[in-house]
Amino acid sequence: MDNKLALGKQNLILIGIGMLLVVIGFILMTGVPSEEAAYNPDIFSFRRIVLGPGVSLFGFLFVIFGILKKDKHD
């Protein structure tokens, strides 16, 4: 019986790297929120508005690449 998976080892590694990038992007977007009593200007920082979402988007695209990548020996 042949137990061949739909995705190869290299695909699973690429998907794992992509998911790690997504998690890192979400961590970059976290921080202390603004409250009614005290305004926190850090909610509009480069890290939370541009860098975090950009890393997450790249991670999602990397996951799609990992799924669609074909093995060379097929």
C-alpha positions in Angstrom: 0.0 0.0 0.0 1.4 3.4 -1.0 0.9 6.0 1.7 1.8 9.1 -0.4 0.6 12.4 1.0 -0.9 15.1 -1.3 1.9 17.5 -0.2 5.5 16.6 0.1 7.9 17.3 2.9 9.2 20.5 1.3 5.7 21.8 0.9 4.9 21.2 4.6 8.1 23.0 5.6 7.2 26.0 3.4 3.7 26.1 4.9 5.1 25.9 8.4 7.5 28.8 7.7 4.6 30.8 6.3 2.4 30.2 9.3 5.3 31.3 11.5 5.5 34.5 9.6 1.8 35.1 10.1 2.1 34.6 13.8 5.1 36.9 14.0 3.1 39.6 12.1 0.2 39.3 14.5 2.6 39.6 17.4 4.1 42.8 15.9 0.6 44.2 15.7 -0.1 43.8 19.4 0.6 46.4 22.1 -1.0 48.6 24.7 -4.4 50.0 23.6 -5.5 53.6 24.1 -7.9 54.2 26.9 -10.5 56.9 27.5 -8.4 58.4 30.3 -5.1 58.4 28.4 -4.4 58.6 24.7 -1.6 56.3 23.5 -0.1 57.5 20.2 1.7 54.2 19.9 -1.4 52.7 18.3 -0.4 54.5 15.1 3.2 53.4 15.1 4.9 52.0 12.0 5.3 48.6 13.6 1.6 48.2 14.3 0.2 49.8 11.1 2.7 48.8 8.4 5.2 46.2 9.5 2.9 43.8 11.3 0.3 43.6 8.5 3.0 43.4 5.9 4.7 40.5 7.5 1.4 38.7 8.0 0.4 39.3 4.3 3.8 37.9 3.2 3.2 34.9 5.4 -0.2 34.2 3.9 1.3 34.5 0.4 4.1 32.2 1.4 1.6 29.6 2.6 -0.2 29.7 -0.8 3.2 29.3 -2.5 4.0 26.3 -0.3 0.7 24.7 -1.2 1.0 25.3 -4.9 4.7 24.4 -5.3 5.3 21.3 -7.4 8.1 18.8 -6.6 10.9 18.5 -9.2 10.7 14.7 -9.5 6.9 14.6 -10.4 
